[in-house]
């Protein structure tokens, strides 16, 4: 069964999003999507440093890949009581190493089909893509009250790249437009990849 599942997953290759078709020269992006793309791969939004590979994560290593050597990052989502802490049970790499500096460090997930995979982040604590991008523009998330209160922007273990992100309101709209070009409708609705146990006509 393990082998069967692994074989099935290898057939789950998405490559016909609008962005892929743009790369193949068979479609054009809108001006807003194009600006978003340039921001994504540029040094003002910094996204590509962590979401750079063909899968828009940083786990794939291939000739010419731009990924760094530290594939776990604290994005400043929490800073409980100013200690840098993330809420249990999801403390990121820290949960495995017990090293303080690994608190809140997570892998950058793929951004393919991200337009249809809300809610976001490891605990689903951000509801929309607009809010994710606003979160990056702010350099982290401040939680003002309650048991999780703390200013994630000042998390001592935050990846320094997050603080260098500079995005105005229009930049944020353009970035979201670009992220939505990564949705692959054909892949998501391919009947060969859907539930084989569901009979025609429901059930
Ligand atoms: C320092 C590395 C880093 C940078 C720079 C970065 N990200 Fe991320 N990104 C991450 C990590 C790590 C996560 C997962 C965090 C978590 O699960 O708590 C993430 C999560 C996300 C998610 C949520 C994905 C999901 O399925 O939950 C989106 C969307 C996203 N990033 C977009 C962007 C955009 C757009 C930029 C540029 C403005 C950007 N990221 C810059 C590391 C980074």
Boltz pocket constraint, residues with backbone or C-beta under 6 A from the ligand:
constraints:
  - pocket:
      binder: B
      contacts: [[A, 40], [A, 45], [A, 46], [A, 47], [A, 48], [A, 49], [A, 50], [A, 51], [A, 72], [A, 73], [A, 74], [A, 75], [A, 77], [A, 104], [A, 105], [A, 106], [A, 107], [A, 108], [A, 109], [A, 110], [A, 111], [A, 114], [A, 117], [A, 119], [A, 120], [A, 121], [A, 122], [A, 123], [A, 129], [A, 132], [A, 133], [A, 136], [A, 159], [A, 161], [A, 162], [A, 165], [A, 175]]
      max_distance: 6.0
